[in-house]
């Protein structure tokens, strides 16, 4: 973390409106893949978990991200 920003490195794959995340092993959290639905709403990116066994990454419900 630098200046309150969390850095997570890994890979992602996009298929239609679904995105799969996989963190690098070096990040210190699980490197299982997590499947999410995503989209843009009111100029914000949102992701909603479909299936993710990583409790450190998975939010309980749809979350929004704003570009700063």
Buried (B, 14 or more C-beta within 10 A) or exposed (E): EEEEEEEEEBEEEEEEEEBBBBBEEEBEBBEEBBBBBBEEEEEEEBBEBEEBEBEEBBEEEBEEEEEE
